[in-house]
Amino acid sequence: MRTERSVGAGIKKIKAVMLYSFLSLYTVISLYPIYFAIISSLKSNTEMFINPFALPKVFRFENYKRAWEIAHVGTFFKNSVLITLCVTTTLIIVGTMASYILARFSFKLKPIVYMYFVMGMMIPVQSTIIPIAFNIGTFRLKDSLPALILVMTAFSISMTVFILTGFMKGIPKELEESAIIDGCNVFKVYWKIILPMSVPAIATASIFNFLAAWNDLLFPLIFISKSELMPISYGLLSFFGERQSDYGGVMAAIVITILPPLIAYVLLQEKVQKGLTAGAVKG
């Protein structure tokens, strides 16, 4: 019996070591691109190609200044922040309200309405470009940030409702009934009970929506022609010319680009993990 127990304990230790080794390797592989971007953003073009993986001999912080001022990354950055915050905020407001109705109320067309939202995730973005561009041109909404924000919001609402509805269905109805007995109306129940308890799911959906809006380049290229209205994803293209490319500048711009999503995820990662696990169990 002791031999069997010792063998079993040895197997468990081997599995644990293998798991930790795999996770450590995965962590290094995941973090290495960030490390490479940071050290490359502090090098000249020549040094980047001669010693691509070594630390820079001279830290060239002027790459960041050049990226921010000369390449107008500052303007593109502000546009991206504005677009992303508007899209994410609109999705939180509309998504939580729609999910609250679908999760907590019963009506005849509820399954159809829910399927209508879910089916939105199955429609390829590319298949809608022509009709959306036609409508944008018809209503003269070209170079309009509100129109761009509405289009980007429409393509993310399905996933938002899908995540939030599954989470809200798991909130105990007794809490809602107690609030109604205490005199709360529908809006107060939504504001004081449902929203606070849905924070993990809201954080999860917000991270996905933030990344989608921040990295989107397709819609701005199609619906925006003025460079001063373009997001930062477009600004990266300005570092590459016909005869010369500023690789140090583009790496500095990439570091600036990835900082907001990275900071947002670090701040919300605990709630994101809770939202994913709770949604999976309660869905």
C-alpha positions as CSV (number, residue, x, y, z in Angstrom):
1,M,0.0,0.0,0.0
2,R,2.8,2.4,0.9
3,T,4.5,1.6,-2.4
4,E,1.4,2.3,-4.3
5,R,0.9,5.6,-2.5
6,S,4.4,6.7,-3.1
7,V,4.1,5.8,-6.8
8,G,0.9,7.8,-7.0
9,A,2.5,10.8,-5.2
10,G,5.4,10.6,-7.5
11,I,3.2,10.6,-10.6
12,K,1.3,13.6,-9.2
13,K,4.6,15.5,-8.7
14,I,5.7,14.7,-12.2
15,K,2.4,16.0,-13.6
16,A,2.6,19.1,-11.5
17,V,6.2,19.8,-12.7
18,M,5.1,19.2,-16.4
19,L,2.2,21.5,-15.9
20,Y,4.3,24.3,-14.4
21,S,6.9,23.9,-17.1
22,F,4.3,24.2,-19.8
23,L,2.7,27.2,-18.2
24,S,6.1,28.9,-17.8
25,L,7.0,28.2,-21.4
26,Y,3.6,29.5,-22.5
27,T,4.1,32.7,-20.4
28,V,7.5,33.3,-22.0
29,I,6.1,32.8,-25.5
30,S,3.2,35.1,-24.7
31,L,5.3,37.9,-23.2
32,Y,8.2,37.8,-25.6
33,P,6.4,39.8,-28.4
34,I,5.9,42.6,-25.9
35,Y,9.5,42.5,-24.8
36,F,10.6,42.5,-28.4
37,A,8.4,45.5,-29.2
38,I,9.7,47.5,-26.2
39,I,13.4,46.9,-26.9
40,S,13.0,47.5,-30.6
41,S,11.2,50.8,-29.9
42,L,14.4,52.1,-28.3
43,K,16.7,51.2,-31.2
44,S,17.7,52.7,-34.5
45,N,16.8,51.0,-37.8
46,T,20.4,49.7,-38.2
47,E,20.7,48.3,-34.7
48,M,17.4,46.6,-35.0
49,F,18.6,44.5,-37.9
50,I,22.1,43.9,-36.6
51,N,21.1,42.9,-33.1
52,P,17.3,42.3,-33.2
53,F,17.1,40.3,-29.9
54,A,19.7,42.2,-27.8
55,L,19.1,45.1,-25.5
56,P,19.7,48.5,-27.2
57,K,23.2,50.0,-26.7
58,V,21.8,53.5,-26.6
59,F,18.2,54.0,-25.5
60,R,16.6,56.1,-28.2
61,F,13.5,57.6,-26.4
62,E,13.3,60.1,-29.3
63,N,11.5,57.4,-31.2
64,Y,8.5,57.9,-28.9
65,K,8.6,61.7,-29.4
66,R,8.9,61.2,-33.2
67,A,6.0,58.8,-33.2
68,W,3.8,61.1,-31.0
69,E,4.5,64.4,-32.7
70,I,5.8,63.9,-36.3
71,A,3.7,60.9,-37.2
72,H,0.7,62.5,-35.4
73,V,0.2,59.3,-33.3
74,G,-1.1,61.7,-30.5
75,T,-4.1,62.7,-32.7
76,F,-4.8,59.1,-33.8
77,F,-4.5,58.0,-30.1
78,K,-7.1,60.5,-29.0
79,N,-9.5,59.5,-31.8
80,S,-9.1,55.8,-30.8
81,V,-9.8,56.6,-27.1
82,L,-12.9,58.6,-28.1
83,I,-14.2,56.0,-30.4
84,T,-13.5,53.1,-28.1
85,L,-14.9,54.7,-25.0
86,C,-18.1,55.7,-26.8
87,V,-18.6,52.2,-28.3
88,T,-17.9,50.5,-25.0
89,T,-20.1,52.8,-23.0
90,T,-23.0,52.5,-25.5
91,L,-22.7,48.7,-25.5
92,I,-22.8,48.6,-21.7
93,I,-26.0,50.8,-21.5
94,V,-27.9,49.2,-24.4
95,G,-26.6,45.6,-23.7
96,T,-27.4,45.6,-20.0
97,M,-30.9,46.9,-20.7
98,A,-31.7,44.4,-23.5
99,S,-30.2,41.5,-21.5
100,Y,-32.2,42.5,-18.4
101,I,-35.4,42.2,-20.4
102,L,-34.4,39.0,-22.1
103,A,-33.2,37.4,-18.8
104,R,-35.8,38.5,-16.3
105,F,-39.1,39.0,-18.2
106,S,-41.4,36.5,-20.1
107,F,-43.2,37.5,-23.3
108,K,-44.3,35.7,-26.4
109,L,-41.6,36.8,-28.8
110,K,-38.7,36.4,-26.3
111,P,-37.1,33.3,-28.0
112,I,-37.3,35.0,-31.4
113,V,-35.8,38.3,-30.1
114,Y,-33.0,36.4,-28.3
115,M,-32.3,34.4,-31.5
116,Y,-32.3,37.6,-33.5
117,F,-29.4,38.9,-31.3
118,V,-27.5,35.6,-31.3
119,M,-27.7,35.3,-35.1
120,G,-25.9,38.6,-35.3
121,M,-22.7,36.9,-34.3
122,M,-23.0,34.6,-37.3
123,I,-23.0,37.3,-39.9
124,P,-19.6,38.0,-41.4
125,V,-18.6,41.7,-41.3
126,Q,-17.3,41.6,-44.8
127,S,-20.8,40.7,-46.2
128,T,-22.3,43.9,-44.9
129,I,-19.7,46.4,-46.1
130,I,-21.5,47.3,-49.4
131,P,-25.0,47.9,-47.9
132,I,-23.6,49.8,-45.0
133,A,-21.4,52.0,-47.3
134,F,-24.5,52.6,-49.5
135,N,-26.5,53.8,-46.5
136,I,-23.6,55.9,-45.2
137,G,-23.4,57.6,-48.6
138,T,-27.1,58.0,-49.0
139,F,-27.5,59.8,-45.6
140,R,-24.2,61.7,-46.2
141,L,-22.6,60.3,-43.1
142,K,-19.1,60.0,-44.6
143,D,-16.4,61.3,-42.2
144,S,-18.8,61.1,-39.3
145,L,-17.5,59.7,-36.0
146,P,-21.0,59.2,-34.6
147,A,-21.9,57.1,-37.6
148,L,-18.7,55.0,-37.3
149,I,-19.4,54.5,-33.6
150,L,-23.0,53.3,-34.3
151,V,-21.8,50.8,-36.9
152,M,-19.1,49.4,-34.6
153,T,-21.6,49.2,-31.8
154,A,-24.1,47.3,-33.9
155,F,-21.6,44.6,-34.7
156,S,-20.7,44.1,-31.0
157,I,-24.2,44.2,-29.5
158,S,-24.9,40.5,-30.2
159,M,-22.0,39.1,-28.3
160,T,-22.6,41.6,-25.4
161,V,-26.2,40.5,-25.1
162,F,-25.2,36.8,-25.3
163,I,-22.7,37.1,-22.4
164,L,-24.9,39.3,-20.2
165,T,-28.1,37.4,-20.7
166,G,-26.5,34.1,-19.7
167,F,-25.1,35.7,-16.6
168,M,-28.3,37.6,-15.5
169,K,-30.3,34.4,-15.8
170,G,-28.3,33.0,-12.9
171,I,-29.1,35.9,-10.5
172,P,-31.5,34.6,-7.8
173,K,-35.1,35.8,-8.4
174,E,-35.6,36.1,-4.7
175,L,-33.4,39.3,-4.7
176,E,-35.6,40.9,-7.3
177,E,-38.8,39.9,-5.6
178,S,-37.6,41.3,-2.3
179,A,-36.7,44.6,-3.9
180,I,-40.2,44.8,-5.5
181,I,-41.8,44.1,-2.1
182,D,-39.7,47.0,-0.6
183,G,-41.2,49.3,-3.3
184,C,-38.6,49.2,-6.1
185,N,-39.9,49.7,-9.6
186,V,-38.5,47.9,-12.7
187,F,-35.8,50.6,-13.3
188,K,-34.6,50.6,-9.6
189,V,-34.4,46.8,-9.7
190,Y,-32.2,47.0,-12.8
191,W,-30.1,49.8,-11.4
192,K,-29.7,48.7,-7.8
193,I,-29.8,44.9,-8.0
194,I,-29.1,43.6,-11.5
195,L,-26.3,46.0,-12.6
196,P,-24.1,45.7,-9.4
197,M,-24.4,41.9,-9.5
198,S,-23.6,41.7,-13.2
199,V,-20.3,43.6,-12.9
200,P,-18.1,40.5,-13.7
201,A,-20.1,39.8,-16.9
202,I,-20.1,43.5,-17.8
203,A,-16.3,43.6,-17.3
204,T,-15.9,40.5,-19.5
205,A,-18.0,41.9,-22.3
206,S,-16.3,45.4,-22.0
207,I,-12.9,43.9,-22.5
208,F,-13.9,42.1,-25.6
209,N,-15.7,45.2,-27.0
210,F,-12.7,47.4,-26.0
211,L,-10.3,45.3,-27.9
212,A,-12.5,45.0,-30.9
213,A,-13.1,48.7,-31.2
214,W,-9.5,49.6,-30.4
215,N,-8.0,47.3,-33.1
216,D,-10.7,47.9,-35.8
217,L,-9.2,49.2,-39.0
218,L,-11.7,48.0,-41.6
219,F,-14.6,50.4,-40.8
220,P,-12.4,53.5,-40.4
221,L,-10.7,52.9,-43.8
222,I,-14.1,52.5,-45.5
223,F,-16.1,55.3,-43.8
224,I,-13.4,57.8,-42.9
225,S,-11.4,59.7,-45.5
226,K,-9.9,62.5,-43.3
227,S,-6.7,61.5,-41.7
228,E,-7.3,63.7,-38.6
229,L,-10.3,61.5,-37.8
230,M,-8.5,58.2,-38.1
231,P,-7.8,55.8,-35.2
232,I,-4.3,54.7,-34.1
233,S,-4.5,51.5,-36.1
234,Y,-4.4,53.7,-39.2
235,G,-1.5,55.8,-37.8
236,L,0.8,52.8,-37.8
237,L,0.7,52.8,-41.6
238,S,2.2,56.3,-41.8
239,F,5.6,55.0,-40.8
240,F,6.1,53.0,-44.0
241,G,6.9,54.9,-47.1
242,E,7.8,53.9,-50.7
243,R,11.5,54.3,-50.2
244,Q,12.1,54.3,-46.5
245,S,10.5,52.9,-43.3
246,D,10.9,54.1,-39.8
247,Y,11.0,50.8,-37.8
248,G,12.0,52.4,-34.5
249,G,9.1,54.8,-34.8
250,V,6.6,52.1,-35.7
251,M,7.7,50.0,-32.8
252,A,7.3,53.0,-30.4
253,A,3.8,53.5,-31.9
254,I,3.0,49.8,-31.4
255,V,4.0,50.0,-27.7
256,I,1.8,53.1,-27.3
257,T,-1.0,51.2,-29.1
258,I,-0.9,48.1,-26.9
259,L,-0.7,50.0,-23.6
260,P,-4.4,50.9,-23.1
261,P,-5.8,47.4,-23.7
262,L,-3.0,45.9,-21.6
263,I,-3.7,48.3,-18.7
264,A,-7.5,47.7,-19.0
265,Y,-7.1,44.0,-18.9
266,V,-4.7,44.1,-15.9
267,L,-7.2,46.2,-14.0
268,L,-10.2,44.1,-14.9
269,Q,-8.7,40.6,-15.1
270,E,-10.2,39.4,-11.8
271,K,-13.7,40.4,-12.8
272,V,-13.2,39.0,-16.3
273,Q,-12.2,35.6,-14.9
274,K,-15.2,35.7,-12.6
275,G,-17.5,36.6,-15.4
276,L,-16.3,33.8,-17.7
277,T,-16.5,31.1,-15.0
278,A,-19.9,32.3,-13.6
279,G,-21.4,32.6,-17.1
280,A,-20.2,29.1,-17.9
281,V,-21.8,27.6,-14.8
282,K,-25.0,29.7,-14.7
283,G,-25.6,30.1,-18.5
